[in-house]
Amino acid sequence: MSDADLFTDANLSDPYPLYQELRDLGPVVELTAYGVYAFARYRQVREASGNWQVFSSARGVMMNDRINSALQGVTLCSDPPEHTPMRQVLGRPLRPEKLRELVPRIEDEAEQLVEHLVEQGTFDAVTELAEHLPLTVVSELVGLDDAGRARMLEWGAATFDAQGPMNRRTTDAFPKLDEMVAFALHEVKPGTIKPDGWAAHLYAAAAQGDLPVEKCPFMMIDYIAPSLDTTIHATSSAIHLFARNPEQWDVLRADPALVPHAINEVLRLESPVQRFTRYLTEDYDTGGCTLPAGSRVMLLYGAANRDERRYPDPDRFDVRRKPSDHLAFGRGEHACIGMNLARIEMRALLEALLPRVSRFELLASELKLNNTLRGLGTCKVRVS
Ligand code: HEM
């Protein structure tokens, strides 16, 4: 048991000492402040992610009833068999062969952007570097009208903030969550969206009989909410880590083939999504405890990815580590459907930076606190 509050500003700013404490307490810890169980060790989070029959998503994967009911029907919050056709349709534009068509455009954008920023000498790695591809390329691919596109970043952050327990951060985020749900339900229709965008392809799939048309607005939320901030945080965390560990940038410059491994290492160490929850459909035994059916269990990806039982010296940033089994994208039935796109974006930027930048000097940085996400709101660097 622990009475710790994971959601205070102090613990959101630096959750790692608390995660260590929770891992040390045992394979499962009851968080008495919220009446939920938490898995902070790698093994338990991985096992639960792979067992949707017992660790159900259908009653929501968030910390409060209001958002769990508002987002009922999104792919993220469903179980098979309902989940299977939704995920199949959702994943169509994100399949490797579809994404391959996008690579030249993404690489070209990354090259031009990085060339410009390096010439500039100092820049904000969040707003000027990391936001660019998600805000220009990805939001366009989703294909909302201009008003929706302009609001995506704010809606996404609010959706993750509203996933917390009923604290101020959560309640402040509800109006924006409601606005996004209303937009998806009432304003996005074939005719108001780009005809070849991801949103439009959902309606095309429904017209073909692949899913009920009522599902389309909710599945649109599966594209709108998680596609921007997650990747933005991962990219700016990478620059932050390289600025603080310049010898790791040297290793990467000497061996650019390590880029995919470096991306995994960044995601392991600073997992953009820190947690989701599950609802137990039956009693579950772990580590000598029986968790009763009907309990909510928090899967702490950010803690599992720093479990010393899995990763020796887990707080050390090491681009040679090759932690391809990290849990930052989840695992199993709900494993992140956008992970390949996120990797393509990060890789394009890092590969554009490698030949042009020998050092990142950190000038200033500040976290953007959020109930679910971990990442920076600003990260000013000077490059040489
Ligand atoms: C670095 C970037 C990203 C991270 C760290 C991340 C993280 C995650 C995690 C941890 C899950 C598992 C959820 C669970 O098990 O309940 C997930 C699922 C999901 N992600 Fe991502 N994500 C990223 C980028 C993206 C992008 C770019 C998109 C959209 C284009 C996306 C769309 C989704 C969707 C739709 C799901 C739900 C899949 C399902 O329920 O079957 N994500 N993501």
Residues whose N, C-alpha, C, O or C-beta is under 5 A from the ligand:
A	BS01	HEM	V61 T75 L76 R87 D222 Y223 P226 S227 T230 T231 A234 P272 V273 F276 L327 A328 F329 G330 R331 E333 H334 A335 C336 I337 G338 M339 L341 A342
